[in-house]
Amino acid sequence: MKLVLLRGYNFFYFSMFAMFLSFLPLYFAEKGITASEIGVILGTGSIIGVVSQPLWGMISDKYKTVKAVLLILLMASIGLGMALFSISLMPAAFALTAAMYFFLMPADPLTESMNYRLAEKAGVGFGTVRMYGALGYAVASYIIGYIGDRYGMGSFMYLFAAYGVLAFLLCAMLPETPAAGKPVAWRDMKPFFKDKRTVQFLLLVLLIAIPHRMNDSYVGLYVQSLGGGVEMVGLAWFIMTLAEVAFFALINRFIKPGKELQVISVAAFFYVLRFALSAWWDNPVAIVWLQLLQGVSFVLFYAASIQYLYTLIPEQWKATGQTILAMLLFGISSIISSTVGGWLFDWIGGPALYACMSALSFIGACCGLLIQRNVNQMKRIRAT
């Protein structure tokens, strides 16, 4: 029963997340806001997220509760999201987006921490729980795209409220996440941040996350610029997240202990292929079907990153560590990808933007292989 509630919560929470992450740029574009202005709004929001994600993660660790913090964040996000999807003026869009980044984005790493720990306690794989979040994202994307085309984007406010309330109710029925038995101490984090492996890993995650987040922010605008409608954008996200469902269900077979960095490099090479083909094909239907590569690229990258992170960070700081990872994936990387991506989209166009994303992913793939080689050398030295 607890697993059913957890999977249901993931389904509706990530449905809610889909509206904010995938369709907000389209909503702003319909209101006459340019790609560059959208980039500034999202980039500024991401700066707020960089502060708020570790803040809420530390609060969760300090008071040894994930559930209570999640309920607070969800309650605030529901009200703010309804207001956000009902406005049309730039100042209000700017302020409400910043507030949403403060409350909604920190819920993501805490949700992942809860997924990982409750799944571990239940004796099931992380992917068998997280795949329901991807499924919710996929189904919601299709529904949102369909309703947006049929009834207009004014309906988004009611959809967001429905998904948010369901997520809140299911979260309220979940058990508290098991807390680490060791006391929390700031000195425990010092070895983590001083470790050369940590610095290299976090920089690698940031490097690969930048083009990934550019795609998240601008794939909808790119599809529309090639002649696709809101429903086609919804279909792109549906395919993208449906591919995630399949790979989350199988992910435990692909990532072996000690091979995480190698898997991250493989994922980066799939990003290279995906973005290069997106730059080459100027057909919205082709762009939609290329999102199938999201499964092998993002899921391998994300799951391997979590697994490698947990080998580096102390047990009592896992929620904070998860938050640091999310801060890179959805915070710092978003600041760069949103602002630079929006400017490039307006200046050189979508195809050239995707070519730049492919090149950046290639650099990330090479760096991952180099770090893996250095780790292997250190292991051999220690063995002798």
Secondary structure, DSSP 4 states (H G I P E B T S, - for coil): -HHHHHHHHHHHHHHHHHIIIIIHHHHHHHTT--HHHHHHHHHHHHHHHHHHHHHHHHHHHHHT-SHHHHHHHHHHHHHHHHHHTT---HHHHHHHHHHHHHHTTTHHHHHHHHHHHHHHHHT--HHHHHHHHHHHHHHHHHHHHHHHHHH-GGGHHHHHHHHHHHHHHHHHTSPPPPPPSSPP-GGGHHHHHH-HHHHHHHHHHHHHHHHHHHHHHHHHHHHHHTT--HHHHHHHHHHHHHHHHHHHHHGGGT--TT-HHHHHHHHHHHHHHHHHHHHH---HHHHHHHGGGHIIIIIHHHHHHHHHHHHHS-GGGHHHHHHHHHHIIIIIHHHHHHHHHHHHHHHH-HHHHHHHHHHHHHHHHHHHHHHHHHHHHHHHHHH-
